[in-house]
Amino acid sequence: MNNFKSYLFIIISFFTHSVFSQTTIIEDENLQEKKYLELKEKALEEKSVKRFIKGDTLYIYINKSKHTRTWEVYQDYYNNKIDTIINYNYKLKDSSEVGFIYKRYQDFDAMENDKSSIIKKADKDFLKKNKKEILTCKFFKKNRNKEISYLLAMLEQIISSKKVLFIIDENEIKNKRITIRQIKLNRSSNINLMIKI
């Protein structure tokens, strides 16, 4: 009988601990999300954010720098369709990164319908003409001393107001012509951006 009581005690203790742990995790996640929403609200007051809030398109210019990293991946799917994926990452002060991703096909439906992401070519003077809509690495440098979660809340406020994001990679400028690629924010590039997933 004593063994039965011991087992019962262990099972009840385990169950109680498990329920308490899960409740604590949910409370922690809710608190984290609430804090992040407060940061996003505060970020709307930043001059760097206000500058980019208007309009439905944002261009991001990424230049050669020790803070930037780009790499390309080719994935062979079905029907001999190859999806090109290019990752554009910017290193933050804590050595974490914020990333943007270009995919030839945004998803499997787009691939099946052979609907590629937008790629445009333009003359280099496009950069001057659209200066107000181009977020450069200066944004990250200017706000480098801010807390990472706050900086990313600022960035998310800018991006969430846009219907489409494009990237202009300095490495792709050839003969005074630039390549403009449709991209998405890579939420999995930084833990602070994964709260909404």
One Martini backbone bead per residue (centre of mass of N, CA, C, O) as a GRO file, in nm:
protein
  197
    1MET     BB    1   0.056   0.064  -0.019
    2ASN     BB    2   0.301   0.254  -0.004
    3ASN     BB    3   0.374   0.235  -0.303
    4PHE     BB    4   0.115   0.356  -0.412
    5LYS     BB    5   0.147   0.632  -0.272
    6SER     BB    6   0.414   0.704  -0.400
    7TYR     BB    7   0.319   0.695  -0.695
    8LEU     BB    8   0.091   0.898  -0.665
    9PHE     BB    9   0.269   1.133  -0.572
   10ILE     BB   10   0.447   1.143  -0.824
   11ILE     BB   11   0.222   1.191  -1.032
   12ILE     BB   12   0.107   1.450  -0.907
   13SER     BB   13   0.368   1.610  -0.909
   14PHE     BB   14   0.420   1.598  -1.211
   15PHE     BB   15   0.153   1.721  -1.305
   16THR     BB   16   0.178   1.988  -1.150
   17HIS     BB   17   0.447   2.076  -1.276
   18SER     BB   18   0.355   2.070  -1.571
   19VAL     BB   19   0.125   2.280  -1.546
   20PHE     BB   20   0.297   2.507  -1.424
   21SER     BB   21   0.503   2.529  -1.654
   22GLN     BB   22   0.301   2.596  -1.880
   23THR     BB   23   0.185   2.850  -1.750
   24THR     BB   24   0.454   3.003  -1.735
   25ILE     BB   25   0.514   3.005  -2.038
   26ILE     BB   26   0.259   3.158  -2.124
   27GLU     BB   27   0.310   3.407  -1.949
   28ASP     BB   28   0.585   3.479  -2.074
   29GLU     BB   29   0.482   3.512  -2.366
   30ASN     BB   30   0.274   3.735  -2.303
   31LEU     BB   31   0.478   3.935  -2.185
   32GLN     BB   32   0.659   3.954  -2.433
   33GLU     BB   33   0.441   4.054  -2.628
   34LYS     BB   34   0.363   4.308  -2.472
   35LYS     BB   35   0.641   4.443  -2.480
   36TYR     BB   36   0.663   4.449  -2.791
   37LEU     BB   37   0.411   4.625  -2.840
   38GLU     BB   38   0.524   4.867  -2.682
   39LEU     BB   39   0.771   4.911  -2.861
   40LYS     BB   40   0.614   4.961  -3.125
   41GLU     BB   41   0.466   5.211  -3.026
   42LYS     BB   42   0.722   5.379  -2.960
   43ALA     BB   43   0.853   5.363  -3.250
   44LEU     BB   44   0.654   5.567  -3.396
   45GLU     BB   45   0.827   5.826  -3.279
   46GLU     BB   46   1.047   5.780  -3.466
   47LYS     BB   47   1.212   5.930  -3.718
   48SER     BB   48   1.306   5.669  -3.874
   49VAL     BB   49   1.007   5.574  -3.907
   50LYS     BB   50   0.841   5.813  -4.020
   51ARG     BB   51   0.993   5.829  -4.294
   52PHE     BB   52   0.866   5.518  -4.389
   53ILE     BB   53   0.547   5.494  -4.356
   54LYS     BB   54   0.498   5.584  -4.625
   55GLY     BB   55   0.372   5.387  -4.836
   56ASP     BB   56   0.394   5.048  -5.010
   57THR     BB   57   0.712   5.083  -5.056
   58LEU     BB   58   1.034   4.912  -5.003
   59TYR     BB   59   1.377   4.986  -5.008
   60ILE     BB   60   1.678   4.789  -4.981
   61TYR     BB   61   2.013   4.877  -4.914
   62ILE     BB   62   2.298   4.672  -4.978
   63ASN     BB   63   2.626   4.673  -4.867
   64LYS     BB   64   2.954   4.663  -4.842
   65SER     BB   65   3.023   4.494  -4.531
   66LYS     BB   66   3.090   4.373  -4.211
   67HIS     BB   67   2.758   4.368  -4.155
   68THR     BB   68   2.731   4.199  -4.419
   69ARG     BB   69   2.542   3.912  -4.566
   70THR     BB   70   2.566   3.686  -4.851
   71TRP     BB   71   2.360   3.411  -4.985
   72GLU     BB   72   2.326   3.123  -5.206
   73VAL     BB   73   2.051   2.906  -5.314
   74TYR     BB   74   1.978   2.586  -5.459
   75GLN     BB   75   1.658   2.434  -5.540
   76ASP     BB   76   1.540   2.115  -5.628
   77TYR     BB   77   1.249   2.029  -5.751
   78TYR     BB   78   0.996   1.974  -5.925
   79ASN     BB   79   0.997   1.976  -6.268
   80ASN     BB   80   1.284   2.121  -6.284
   81LYS     BB   81   1.262   2.330  -6.057
   82ILE     BB   82   1.437   2.621  -5.953
   83ASP     BB   83   1.517   2.761  -5.640
   84THR     BB   84   1.610   3.076  -5.555
   85ILE     BB   85   1.813   3.171  -5.271
   86ILE     BB   86   1.851   3.485  -5.092
   87ASN     BB   87   2.054   3.604  -4.833
   88TYR     BB   88   2.013   3.895  -4.615
   89ASN     BB   89   2.245   4.015  -4.372
   90TYR     BB   90   2.247   4.193  -4.053
   91LYS     BB   91   2.463   4.291  -3.815
   92LEU     BB   92   2.449   4.324  -3.481
   93LYS     BB   93   2.579   4.418  -3.175
   94ASP     BB   94   2.518   4.102  -3.063
   95SER     BB   95   2.560   3.919  -3.340
   96SER     BB   96   2.310   3.924  -3.449
   97GLU     BB   97   2.044   3.891  -3.696
   98VAL     BB   98   1.901   4.041  -3.986
   99GLY     BB   99   1.668   3.923  -4.238
  100PHE     BB  100   1.651   3.866  -4.589
  101ILE     BB  101   1.440   3.716  -4.858
  102TYR     BB  102   1.496   3.556  -5.163
  103LYS     BB  103   1.250   3.410  -5.387
  104ARG     BB  104   1.156   3.295  -5.676
  105TYR     BB  105   0.946   3.144  -5.490
  106GLN     BB  106   0.731   3.210  -5.235
  107ASP     BB  107   0.579   2.933  -5.311
  108PHE     BB  108   0.432   2.645  -5.424
  109ASP     BB  109   0.210   2.784  -5.587
  110ALA     BB  110   0.398   2.964  -5.753
  111MET     BB  111   0.555   2.731  -5.875
  112GLU     BB  112   0.319   2.582  -6.014
  113ASN     BB  113   0.245   2.872  -6.172
  114ASP     BB  114   0.508   3.023  -6.251
  115LYS     BB  115   0.543   3.258  -6.012
  116SER     BB  116   0.753   3.498  -5.988
  117SER     BB  117   0.937   3.708  -5.856
  118ILE     BB  118   1.034   4.024  -5.855
  119ILE     BB  119   1.238   4.158  -6.128
  120LYS     BB  120   1.439   4.449  -6.170
  121LYS     BB  121   1.557   4.703  -6.386
  122ALA     BB  122   1.785   4.988  -6.341
  123ASP     BB  123   1.901   5.279  -6.312
  124LYS     BB  124   2.109   5.432  -6.084
  125ASP     BB  125   1.919   5.694  -6.051
  126PHE     BB  126   1.702   5.555  -5.875
  127LEU     BB  127   1.834   5.618  -5.600
  128LYS     BB  128   1.776   5.927  -5.608
  129LYS     BB  129   1.466   5.931  -5.680
  130ASN     BB  130   1.413   5.706  -5.416
  131LYS     BB  131   1.538   5.788  -5.136
  132LYS     BB  132   1.274   5.789  -4.940
  133GLU     BB  133   1.239   5.452  -5.003
  134ILE     BB  134   1.539   5.401  -4.885
  135LEU     BB  135   1.689   5.159  -4.695
  136THR     BB  136   1.980   5.166  -4.518
  137CYS     BB  137   2.256   5.101  -4.321
  138LYS     BB  138   2.218   5.369  -4.163
  139PHE     BB  139   1.987   5.279  -3.987
  140PHE     BB  140   2.161   5.078  -3.818
  141LYS     BB  141   2.387   5.271  -3.733
  142LYS     BB  142   2.212   5.494  -3.597
  143ASN     BB  143   2.065   5.245  -3.409
  144ARG     BB  144   2.289   5.063  -3.266
  145ASN     BB  145   2.247   5.155  -2.946
  146LYS     BB  146   2.002   5.011  -2.938
  147GLU     BB  147   1.796   4.795  -2.852
  148ILE     BB  148   1.725   4.523  -3.030
  149SER     BB  149   1.415   4.501  -2.990
  150TYR     BB  150   1.368   4.799  -3.070
  151LEU     BB  151   1.490   4.803  -3.351
  152LEU     BB  152   1.297   4.575  -3.459
  153ALA     BB  153   1.038   4.732  -3.404
  154MET     BB  154   1.100   4.955  -3.601
  155LEU     BB  155   1.126   4.779  -3.853
  156GLU     BB  156   0.842   4.654  -3.837
  157GLN     BB  157   0.685   4.918  -3.868
  158ILE     BB  158   0.782   4.972  -4.152
  159ILE     BB  159   0.707   4.696  -4.292
  160SER     BB  160   0.396   4.665  -4.210
  161SER     BB  161   0.319   4.918  -4.417
  162LYS     BB  162   0.388   4.715  -4.648
  163LYS     BB  163   0.337   4.533  -4.949
  164VAL     BB  164   0.641   4.578  -5.058
  165LEU     BB  165   0.970   4.433  -5.096
  166PHE     BB  166   1.302   4.549  -5.169
  167ILE     BB  167   1.626   4.475  -5.313
  168ILE     BB  168   1.960   4.632  -5.318
  169ASP     BB  169   2.262   4.512  -5.444
  170GLU     BB  170   2.574   4.628  -5.482
  171ASN     BB  171   2.689   4.363  -5.627
  172GLU     BB  172   2.462   4.409  -5.880
  173ILE     BB  173   2.616   4.642  -6.002
  174LYS     BB  174   2.602   4.705  -6.362
  175ASN     BB  175   2.656   4.944  -6.574
  176LYS     BB  176   2.452   5.135  -6.414
  177ARG     BB  177   2.288   4.880  -6.309
  178ILE     BB  178   2.006   4.759  -6.133
  179THR     BB  179   1.882   4.523  -5.897
  180ILE     BB  180   1.539   4.431  -5.820
  181ARG     BB  181   1.415   4.252  -5.535
  182GLN     BB  182   1.190   4.052  -5.404
  183ILE     BB  183   1.102   4.042  -5.053
  184LYS     BB  184   1.150   3.918  -4.715
  185LEU     BB  185   1.119   3.883  -4.398
  186ASN     BB  186   1.330   3.697  -4.174
  187ARG     BB  187   1.210   3.586  -3.881
  188SER     BB  188   1.432   3.350  -3.819
  189SER     BB  189   1.689   3.549  -3.780
  190ASN     BB  190   1.527   3.647  -3.508
  191ILE     BB  191   1.389   3.613  -3.201
  192ASN     BB  192   1.233   3.896  -3.198
  193LEU     BB  193   1.063   3.812  -3.474
  194MET     BB  194   0.901   3.537  -3.362
  195ILE     BB  195   0.645   3.620  -3.198
  196LYS     BB  196   0.427   3.610  -3.446
  197ILE     BB  197   0.443   3.288  -3.515
   0.00000   0.00000   0.00000
